[in-house]
Amino acid sequence: QLRYVTPIDTIWDVGVMVTVNRKTHPKLPNYVIMNIPRDPGVSTAAQVGFGVARDHEGTV
């Protein structure tokens, strides 16, 4: 996970975030109780975000 926030003015901030997850799944044994296929593989997920924030006077 990466996150970066920086002020662009006295009351404005801009930020960006990136998250990437990767998981490998080895071959698991098939049990008699649950006959669900358990094939080996790889799962990948990614998220990217961008935001702008304004600070109002009198807020904490």
Secondary structure, DSSP 8 states (H G I E B T S, - for coil): -EEEEEESSSSEEEEEEEEEEEEEE------SS-------EEEEEEEEEEEEEE--TT--
